[in-house]
Amino acid sequence: MNYIYTHLPQDEDIGFDGRSYSVTEGLLEYQGRRVLYLDAKASDVTFCDRSYASYLGSVNVKGYVVRWQFEKDVAGGILSEIEPIEDEEDKRAISNLLRASHHTSTVNFFC
């Protein structure tokens, strides 16, 4: 079932003071369709057990673009219609493409 995605602010730090967190949207062409993904990066991260990481990054796949930036919501957020990726073979292929192009081992599929 398709869903409406509200685009996140681009090229701005959305983390807490003293930490950095940013998300960059990207589009991947895959078998004649566009795949929306988020390249998330965080630095100076502390965890509940008091451990620490200087950098964390992941690529989060939202799904296939059905309608791109077709409307704004009442708060001014830009909306796109997204179709979740359900086929496991497609997920593997898309993961491999994104891992290679973004030099990351973590690719998540969310809807």
CYANA upper distance limits for C-alpha pairs under 8 A (distance plus 0.5 A):
  1 MET  CA     83 GLU  CA      7.16
  1 MET  CA     84 PRO  CA      7.69
  2 ASN  CA     81 GLU  CA      7.22
  2 ASN  CA     82 ILE  CA      6.03
  2 ASN  CA     83 GLU  CA      4.98
  2 ASN  CA     84 PRO  CA      7.05
  3 TYR  CA     81 GLU  CA      6.28
  3 TYR  CA     82 ILE  CA      5.98
  3 TYR  CA     83 GLU  CA      7.12
  3 TYR  CA    111 CYS  CA      8.20
  4 ILE  CA     79 LEU  CA      6.89
  4 ILE  CA     80 SER  CA      6.20
  4 ILE  CA     81 GLU  CA      5.12
  4 ILE  CA     82 ILE  CA      6.65
  5 TYR  CA     79 LEU  CA      6.06
  5 TYR  CA     80 SER  CA      5.76
  5 TYR  CA     81 GLU  CA      6.62
  5 TYR  CA     82 ILE  CA      7.11
  6 THR  CA     77 GLY  CA      6.47
  6 THR  CA     78 ILE  CA      6.18
  6 THR  CA     79 LEU  CA      5.22
  6 THR  CA     80 SER  CA      7.18
  7 HIS  CA     77 GLY  CA      7.03
  7 HIS  CA     78 ILE  CA      6.04
  7 HIS  CA     79 LEU  CA      6.74
  7 HIS  CA     80 SER  CA      8.06
  8 LEU  CA     23 VAL  CA      7.99
  8 LEU  CA     77 GLY  CA      8.43
  9 PRO  CA     23 VAL  CA      8.27
 10 GLN  CA     22 SER  CA      8.35
 10 GLN  CA     23 VAL  CA      7.16
 10 GLN  CA     24 THR  CA      6.39
 10 GLN  CA     25 GLU  CA      7.90
 11 ASP  CA     22 SER  CA      7.56
 11 ASP  CA     23 VAL  CA      7.89
 11 ASP  CA     24 THR  CA      7.26
 12 GLU  CA     22 SER  CA      6.85
 13 ASP  CA     20 SER  CA      6.52
 13 ASP  CA     21 TYR  CA      6.03
 13 ASP  CA     22 SER  CA      5.59
 14 ILE  CA     20 SER  CA      7.58
 14 ILE  CA     21 TYR  CA      5.92
 14 ILE  CA     22 SER  CA      6.33
 15 GLY  CA     19 ARG  CA      6.29
 15 GLY  CA     20 SER  CA      5.47
 15 GLY  CA     21 TYR  CA      5.02
 15 GLY  CA     22 SER  CA      7.71
 16 PHE  CA     20 SER  CA      7.45
 16 PHE  CA     21 TYR  CA      8.42
 18 GLY  CA     44 ASP  CA      8.17
 19 ARG  CA     42 ALA  CA      8.05
 19 ARG  CA     43 SER  CA      6.54
 19 ARG  CA     44 ASP  CA      5.91
 19 ARG  CA     45 VAL  CA      7.45
 20 SER  CA     41 LYS  CA      8.40
 20 SER  CA     42 ALA  CA      5.93
 20 SER  CA     43 SER  CA      5.73
 20 SER  CA     44 ASP  CA      7.45
 21 TYR  CA     40 ALA  CA      7.89
 21 TYR  CA     41 LYS  CA      6.21
 21 TYR  CA     42 ALA  CA      4.84
 21 TYR  CA     43 SER  CA      7.16
 22 SER  CA     40 ALA  CA      6.39
 22 SER  CA     41 LYS  CA      5.99
 22 SER  CA     42 ALA  CA      7.09
 23 VAL  CA     38 LEU  CA      6.62
 23 VAL  CA     39 ASP  CA      6.03
 23 VAL  CA     40 ALA  CA      4.97
 23 VAL  CA     41 LYS  CA      6.95
 24 THR  CA     38 LEU  CA      6.11
 24 THR  CA     39 ASP  CA      5.61
 24 THR  CA     40 ALA  CA      7.07
 25 GLU  CA     36 LEU  CA      7.57
 25 GLU  CA     37 TYR  CA      6.34
 25 GLU  CA     38 LEU  CA      5.08
 25 GLU  CA     39 ASP  CA      6.75
 26 GLY  CA     36 LEU  CA      6.38
 26 GLY  CA     37 TYR  CA      5.81
 26 GLY  CA     38 LEU  CA      6.63
 26 GLY  CA     39 ASP  CA      7.78
 27 LEU  CA     34 ARG  CA      6.49
 27 LEU  CA     35 VAL  CA      5.87
 27 LEU  CA     36 LEU  CA      5.33
 27 LEU  CA     37 TYR  CA      6.77
 28 LEU  CA     34 ARG  CA      6.04
 28 LEU  CA     35 VAL  CA      5.47
 28 LEU  CA     36 LEU  CA      7.17
 28 LEU  CA     37 TYR  CA      8.14
 29 GLU  CA     33 ARG  CA      6.18
 29 GLU  CA     34 ARG  CA      5.24
 29 GLU  CA     35 VAL  CA      6.83
 30 TYR  CA     34 ARG  CA      6.67
 30 TYR  CA     35 VAL  CA      7.36
 30 TYR  CA     94 ILE  CA      7.96
 33 ARG  CA     64 TYR  CA      7.23
 33 ARG  CA     65 VAL  CA      7.90
 34 ARG  CA     64 TYR  CA      6.21
 34 ARG  CA     65 VAL  CA      6.11
 35 VAL  CA     61 VAL  CA      7.95
 35 VAL  CA     62 LYS  CA      7.96
 35 VAL  CA     63 GLY  CA      5.96
 35 VAL  CA     64 TYR  CA      4.98
 35 VAL  CA     65 VAL  CA      6.46
 36 LEU  CA     61 VAL  CA      6.68
 36 LEU  CA     62 LYS  CA      6.04
 36 LEU  CA     63 GLY  CA      6.10
 36 LEU  CA     64 TYR  CA      6.71
 36 LEU  CA     65 VAL  CA      6.89
 37 TYR  CA     59 VAL  CA      7.13
 37 TYR  CA     60 ASN  CA      5.97
 37 TYR  CA     61 VAL  CA      4.66
 37 TYR  CA     62 LYS  CA      5.94
 37 TYR  CA     63 GLY  CA      7.75
 38 LEU  CA     59 VAL  CA      6.07
 38 LEU  CA     60 ASN  CA      5.51
 38 LEU  CA     61 VAL  CA      6.79
 38 LEU  CA     62 LYS  CA      7.97
 39 ASP  CA     57 GLY  CA      7.93
 39 ASP  CA     58 SER  CA      6.60
 39 ASP  CA     59 VAL  CA      5.11
 39 ASP  CA     60 ASN  CA      7.02
 40 ALA  CA     57 GLY  CA      6.06
 40 ALA  CA     58 SER  CA      5.89
 40 ALA  CA     59 VAL  CA      6.59
 40 ALA  CA     60 ASN  CA      7.92
 41 LYS  CA     55 TYR  CA      7.85
 41 LYS  CA     56 LEU  CA      6.37
 41 LYS  CA     57 GLY  CA      4.93
 41 LYS  CA     58 SER  CA      7.23
 42 ALA  CA     55 TYR  CA      6.23
 42 ALA  CA     56 LEU  CA      5.66
 42 ALA  CA     57 GLY  CA      6.77
 43 SER  CA     53 ALA  CA      7.63
 43 SER  CA     54 SER  CA      5.62
 43 SER  CA     55 TYR  CA      4.82
 43 SER  CA     56 LEU  CA      6.75
 44 ASP  CA     52 TYR  CA      7.63
 44 ASP  CA     53 ALA  CA      6.47
 44 ASP  CA     54 SER  CA      5.07
 44 ASP  CA     55 TYR  CA      6.87
 45 VAL  CA     52 TYR  CA      6.18
 45 VAL  CA     53 ALA  CA      5.68
 45 VAL  CA     54 SER  CA      6.74
 45 VAL  CA     55 TYR  CA      7.61
 45 VAL  CA     56 LEU  CA      8.24
 46 THR  CA     50 ARG  CA      6.61
 46 THR  CA     51 SER  CA      6.30
 46 THR  CA     52 TYR  CA      4.96
 46 THR  CA     53 ALA  CA      6.97
 47 PHE  CA     51 SER  CA      5.90
 47 PHE  CA     52 TYR  CA      6.77
 57 GLY  CA    104 THR  CA      7.73
 57 GLY  CA    106 THR  CA      8.08
 58 SER  CA    104 THR  CA      7.07
 58 SER  CA    105 SER  CA      8.11
 58 SER  CA    106 THR  CA      5.59
 58 SER  CA    107 VAL  CA      6.51
 58 SER  CA    108 ASN  CA      8.07
 59 VAL  CA     98 LEU  CA      8.01
 59 VAL  CA    102 HIS  CA      8.49
 59 VAL  CA    104 THR  CA      8.12
 59 VAL  CA    106 THR  CA      6.82
 59 VAL  CA    107 VAL  CA      5.28
 59 VAL  CA    108 ASN  CA      6.79
 60 ASN  CA    107 VAL  CA      6.26
 60 ASN  CA    108 ASN  CA      5.21
 60 ASN  CA    109 PHE  CA      6.31
 60 ASN  CA    110 PHE  CA      7.22
 61 VAL  CA    107 VAL  CA      7.69
 61 VAL  CA    108 ASN  CA      6.47
 61 VAL  CA    109 PHE  CA      5.23
 61 VAL  CA    110 PHE  CA      6.53
 62 LYS  CA     82 ILE  CA      7.71
 62 LYS  CA     84 PRO  CA      7.21
 62 LYS  CA    109 PHE  CA      6.81
 62 LYS  CA    110 PHE  CA      5.84
 62 LYS  CA    111 CYS  CA      5.95
 63 GLY  CA     82 ILE  CA      6.22
 63 GLY  CA     83 GLU  CA      5.85
 63 GLY  CA     84 PRO  CA      5.03
 63 GLY  CA     85 ILE  CA      5.80
 63 GLY  CA    109 PHE  CA      8.20
 63 GLY  CA    110 PHE  CA      8.16
 63 GLY  CA    111 CYS  CA      7.46
 64 TYR  CA     82 ILE  CA      6.02
 64 TYR  CA     83 GLU  CA      5.47
 64 TYR  CA     84 PRO  CA      6.85
 64 TYR  CA     85 ILE  CA      7.19
 65 VAL  CA     80 SER  CA      7.83
 65 VAL  CA     81 GLU  CA      6.78
 65 VAL  CA     82 ILE  CA      5.34
 65 VAL  CA     83 GLU  CA      6.92
 66 VAL  CA     80 SER  CA      8.06
 66 VAL  CA     81 GLU  CA      5.83
 66 VAL  CA     82 ILE  CA      5.96
 66 VAL  CA     83 GLU  CA      7.01
 67 ARG  CA     80 SER  CA      6.02
 67 ARG  CA     81 GLU  CA      5.40
 67 ARG  CA     82 ILE  CA      7.65
 68 TRP  CA     79 LEU  CA      7.97
 68 TRP  CA     80 SER  CA      5.25
 68 TRP  CA     81 GLU  CA      7.06
 69 GLN  CA     78 ILE  CA      6.31
 69 GLN  CA     79 LEU  CA      5.55
 69 GLN  CA     80 SER  CA      5.09
 69 GLN  CA     81 GLU  CA      8.38
 70 PHE  CA     78 ILE  CA      8.10
 70 PHE  CA     79 LEU  CA      6.62
 70 PHE  CA     80 SER  CA      6.44
 70 PHE  CA     81 GLU  CA      8.49
 71 GLU  CA     78 ILE  CA      6.53
 71 GLU  CA     79 LEU  CA      5.88
 71 GLU  CA     80 SER  CA      7.88
 72 LYS  CA     76 GLY  CA      5.84
 72 LYS  CA     77 GLY  CA      5.77
 72 LYS  CA     78 ILE  CA      5.03
 72 LYS  CA     79 LEU  CA      6.14
 73 ASP  CA     77 GLY  CA      5.79
 73 ASP  CA     78 ILE  CA      7.09
 73 ASP  CA     79 LEU  CA      7.43
 84 PRO  CA    110 PHE  CA      8.14
 84 PRO  CA    111 CYS  CA      6.27
 85 ILE  CA     90 ASP  CA      8.00
 85 ILE  CA     91 LYS  CA      7.42
 85 ILE  CA    109 PHE  CA      8.22
 86 GLU  CA     90 ASP  CA      8.37
 86 GLU  CA     91 LYS  CA      7.92
 87 ASP  CA     91 LYS  CA      6.80
 88 GLU  CA     92 ARG  CA      6.74
 89 GLU  CA     93 ALA  CA      6.77
 90 ASP  CA     94 ILE  CA      6.50
 91 LYS  CA     95 SER  CA      6.42
 91 LYS  CA    109 PHE  CA      8.37
 92 ARG  CA     96 ASN  CA      6.69
 93 ALA  CA     97 LEU  CA      6.85
 94 ILE  CA     98 LEU  CA      6.68
 95 SER  CA     99 ARG  CA      6.42
 95 SER  CA    107 VAL  CA      6.42
 96 ASN  CA    100 ALA  CA      6.71
 97 LEU  CA    101 SER  CA      6.74
 98 LEU  CA    102 HIS  CA      6.25
 98 LEU  CA    103 HIS  CA      8.34
 98 LEU  CA    104 THR  CA      8.35
 98 LEU  CA    107 VAL  CA      7.89
 99 ARG  CA    103 HIS  CA      5.88
 99 ARG  CA    104 THR  CA      5.55
 99 ARG  CA    105 SER  CA      6.41
 99 ARG  CA    106 THR  CA      7.85
 99 ARG  CA    107 VAL  CA      7.53
100 ALA  CA    104 THR  CA      7.82
